Amino acid sequence: MYDRIELIRGEIVKMAAKGTPHRVCCTKLIRELAKILGDKATLQCQDPIIIPSGSEPEPDFAIVKNKDDDYLSGHPTSEDIILVIEIADSSLNYDQEVKLSLYAEAGISNYWIFNLREYQLETYRKAYRKQQGSFAYSQKQIFLPSQTVSLPSFTDVVLDLAKVFPKIGA
């Protein structure tokens, strides 16, 4: 067995281990996103994306623009990315701080965190540079497991969060 790693700001970083709730959420999300996206965009699962600052993170999901060669010629870059999704339990602080800043700096306009600690979806939009030079998102919205959310760039594509979050106590 090998450790999962990713390249963040030029350094190799060991990725957090995935617990059972993370795995279940990931499985459900693959099923639902593939169903509702169809051919509108390409769904990547735990594959690298290339962004500035010497980084090749491997988000849980990236929804990217369709490309004729299905990215055989190279990993998606910031310009290709419609949405980045992380599923977070043990990695929550890292995803809310390091990854959020990294994705905002890369100009990725939409970033979602499935927060399994607080059982909510956090959506972030509109990346910007703060006065002190760090990067963040100007809009944050919280969705509960009983709600639905539209995918960025596809207002007619709606994700039912009840079908994604693991059922607690089930």
Secondary structure, DSSP 4 states (H G I P E B T S, - for coil): ----EEEETTEEEEPPPP-HHHHHHHHHHHHHHHHHHTTSSEEEES---BBTTTBB---SEEEE---TTTTTTS--BGGGEEEEEEEESTTHHHIIIIIHHHHHHTT--EEEEEETTTTEEEEEEEEEE-TTS-EEEEEEEEE-TTSEEEETTEEEEEEEGGGTS--TT-
